[in-house]
Amino acid sequence: MRLDRFDLRILEILSREGRITKSKLAERINLSVSPCWERVKRLERAGVIEGYGARIAGSVLVRRTPVWMQVELGSHALEAFERFERAMRDCPEVTECVAVGGGVDYLVKVEARDIDQYQRLIDSWLTSGLGISRYYTYIVTKTVKRESLPLVFEEDE
């Protein structure tokens, strides 16, 4: 799918302002409402726009203790990775999990009620056959920055 400058501008605006009205979006990109909205719908159908959401300040609703961990698996067989990743996807306390290169296999963000709940979760993972050979725990003391990467595109020349 080829995106032109209007499509790129739509994506840039919607990535920051998902609740913008159709008319305001059209005005900001210098198109009338109907063609602008057709472009948005086309981007949605193509899967470029996956959905819309709100950033919720979970700490306002429920007190959580964020913990980052590095995880090394004992086996690097495909089945071991799949088993671990399935467990991470199925665990509600895991809010982020990424596979990385360079010495460890995964970085995992866990948001537990407290450190005791975090440790009980880790203990269950260690005894459940997930294949964790080593893990390192990092307690978050302060969030310095947390936001989505803004979409910045160079316009077609």
C-alpha positions in Angstrom: 0.0 0.0 0.0 1.4 3.3 -1.0 0.7 6.2 1.4 0.7 9.8 0.2 1.2 13.0 2.2 -2.4 13.1 3.2 -2.4 9.6 4.5 0.8 10.2 6.5 -0.6 13.4 8.0 -3.8 11.5 9.0 -1.7 8.9 10.7 0.5 11.4 12.5 -2.6 13.3 13.8 -4.6 10.2 14.8 -1.6 8.7 16.7 -1.6 11.7 19.0 -5.3 12.8 18.9 -7.4 9.7 18.4 -10.6 11.5 19.5 -10.3 14.3 16.9 -13.5 15.0 15.1 -13.9 14.1 11.4 -14.3 17.8 10.5 -11.2 18.9 12.5 -9.1 16.2 11.0 -10.2 17.1 7.5 -9.5 20.8 8.2 -6.0 20.0 9.6 -5.0 18.1 6.5 -6.7 20.5 4.0 -9.3 18.1 2.6 -13.0 18.1 2.7 -14.6 15.7 5.3 -15.8 12.9 2.9 -12.5 12.3 1.2 -10.6 12.6 4.5 -13.0 10.0 6.1 -12.7 7.7 3.2 -8.9 7.7 3.6 -9.3 6.9 7.3 -11.6 4.0 6.5 -9.2 2.7 3.8 -6.3 2.9 6.3 -8.4 0.9 8.8 -9.4 -1.7 6.3 -5.8 -2.1 5.3 -4.8 -2.7 8.9 -2.6 0.4 9.0 -4.8 1.7 11.8 -5.3 -1.2 14.2 -7.7 0.6 16.6 -8.2 3.5 18.9 -7.7 3.6 22.6 -7.1 5.8 25.7 -4.0 5.9 27.9 -5.4 5.0 31.3 -3.5 6.1 34.4 -3.9 2.7 36.1 -2.1 4.0 39.2 -5.1 6.3 39.9 -7.5 3.3 39.9 -5.4 0.6 41.4 -2.1 0.8 43.3 0.5 -1.4 41.5 4.2 -2.0 41.8 5.9 -2.0 38.4 8.8 -4.4 38.1 11.1 -5.0 35.1 12.8 -8.3 34.7 15.4 -9.8 32.4 14.7 -13.5 31.7 17.1 -16.1 30.3 15.6 -19.4 29.2 17.5 -22.7 29.7 16.7 -23.9 26.2 16.6 -21.9 22.9 14.4 -24.4 21.1 11.4 -23.0 19.3 9.0 -24.8 21.7 10.7 -23.2 24.7 10.2 -19.7 23.3 6.6 -20.5 22.3 5.8 -21.9 25.8 7.3 -18.9 27.6 5.6 -16.3 25.2 2.2 -18.0 25.6 2.5 -17.9 29.4 3.4 -14.2 29.2 0.5 -13.4 26.9 -1.9 -15.3 29.3 -0.6 -13.6 32.5 -2.6 -10.4 33.4 0.2 -9.0 35.6 2.5 -9.0 32.6 1.9 -5.7 30.8 4.8 -5.8 28.4 7.1 -8.5 27.2 9.7 -8.2 24.4 12.3 -10.7 23.0 15.7 -9.1 22.9 19.2 -10.0 21.7 22.4 -9.5 23.6 22.8 -11.8 26.6 19.2 -12.2 27.8 16.2 -13.5 26.0 13.3 -11.3 27.3 12.5 -8.1 29.1 9.3 -8.4 31.0 7.3 -5.7 32.7 5.2 -7.0 35.6 2.7 -4.9 37.5 1.9 -6.6 40.7 -0.1 -5.5 43.7 3.1 -5.6 45.8 6.5 -7.2 45.9 5.1 -10.2 47.7 2.7 -10.9 44.8 5.5 -10.4 42.3 7.6 -13.0 44.1 4.8 -15.5 44.3 4.2 -15.1 40.6 7.9 -15.7 39.9 8.0 -18.7 42.2 5.0 -20.2 40.2 6.8 -19.6 36.9 10.0 -21.2 38.2 8.1 -24.4 39.3 5.8 -24.6 36.3 8.2 -25.7 33.7 8.5 -22.5 31.8 12.2 -23.1 31.4 13.5 -20.0 33.1 17.2 -20.6 33.9 18.0 -17.1 35.3 16.1 -13.9 36.0 17.0 -10.4 37.2 14.5 -8.1 39.0 14.5 -4.3 38.7 12.1 -2.4 41.0 10.8 0.7 39.3 11.4 3.7 41.6 10.2 6.4 39.3 8.8 6.7 35.8 10.8 9.3 34.0 9.0 9.2 30.6 6.2 7.0 29.2 4.5 7.8 26.0 4.0 6.5 22.5 6.5 7.2 19.8 5.1 10.1 17.6 4.7 9.3 14.0 6.9 11.7 12.1 7.1 11.2 8.3 9.1 12.9 5.7 6.8 14.1 2.9 7.2 12.8 -0.6 9.5 14.9 -2.6 
